[in-house]
Amino acid sequence: DKVLLESELCALAVTEISADSVHGDVEGFTLRLYLENRSQTDGVFSLENVILNGQSSDISWLRPLGAGKKFFVDLQGSDSEMAELEIAQVLSVQLDLVMTDEAGNELARETLSFEP
């Protein structure tokens, strides 16, 4: 596992990277992420502004997650999305992790990057 973020509010780690979808129905690139809400607040988490190999993508993810709860996220890019971006192999990933409360007030925003 590659830990991307550990804070009082949340934790995010990459647990698996695959050129093909292993945990879903989408054929293409998959990042399996571990997300933990460490706060005392029910929150809504999103992964936004995903950049692969320096190119913006339409990949995103959004989910409510209760206080103290954990979840595995499959962040996927389909074969057609990867072809459109002309990406044969993902060499770098950058994304924004955003946490809001249930009213939509932003509690945290972190830009994270890593090389698979």
RAWOSUL-V567581 format. One record per residue. N is the residue number from 1. PHI is phi in whole degrees, 0 to 359 (none if undefined). PSI is psi in whole degrees, 0 to 359 (NA if undefined). NEAR is the number of other C-alpha atoms within 12 Angstrom. Layout:
# RAWOSUL-V567581
((N,PHI,PSI,NEAR) (N,PHI,PSI,NEAR))
This chain:
# RAWOSUL-V567581
((1,none,143,15) (2,245,111,21) (3,285,125,21) (4,262,329,28) (5,204,135,30) (6,223,118,20) (7,218,180,18) (8,293,332,17) (9,273,321,32) (10,200,169,37) (11,224,145,31) (12,219,131,38) (13,220,148,29) (14,272,124,28) (15,254,338,22) (16,201,144,25) (17,230,131,31) (18,221,142,26) (19,286,341,26) (20,235,157,26) (21,286,126,22) (22,252,332,19) (23,246,11,22) (24,210,189,19) (25,263,352,16) (26,274,128,22) (27,274,122,20) (28,150,199,29) (29,287,135,35) (30,227,132,33) (31,251,122,42) (32,262,121,29) (33,242,146,30) (34,256,124,26) (35,238,133,40) (36,230,127,35) (37,270,104,35) (38,270,357,24) (39,279,174,25) (40,266,10,16) (41,240,135,24) (42,297,136,27) (43,226,170,33) (44,243,125,33) (45,251,141,40) (46,222,150,32) (47,247,119,35) (48,230,169,25) (49,50,49,25) (50,285,124,29) (51,242,124,29) (52,247,125,32) (53,51,37,23) (54,82,3,20) (55,247,132,22) (56,295,144,23) (57,232,171,28) (58,266,8,22) (59,288,132,30) (60,204,171,25) (61,203,145,26) (62,211,136,22) (63,197,138,27) (64,287,146,26) (65,214,120,29) (66,295,160,25) (67,304,131,24) (68,77,3,19) (69,270,161,24) (70,232,154,24) (71,203,145,25) (72,262,131,23) (73,249,130,30) (74,258,106,33) (75,266,114,39) (76,238,143,36) (77,239,124,39) (78,290,164,27) (79,304,320,22) (80,292,321,18) (81,296,317,22) (82,295,320,29) (83,294,319,17) (84,298,324,15) (85,276,356,22) (86,58,46,17) (87,248,116,25) (88,267,329,20) (89,216,132,23) (90,278,119,29) (91,254,337,19) (92,210,147,21) (93,227,134,33) (94,229,139,28) (95,206,160,34) (96,255,128,26) (97,260,122,36) (98,239,133,34) (99,240,128,39) (100,236,160,28) (101,278,177,25) (102,294,341,18) (103,275,354,13) (104,94,5,16) (105,283,127,16) (106,290,125,17) (107,259,329,24) (108,202,148,26) (109,213,123,23) (110,230,132,26) (111,266,123,22) (112,238,144,27) (113,217,151,26) (114,199,165,24) (115,245,120,20) (116,300,NA,25))
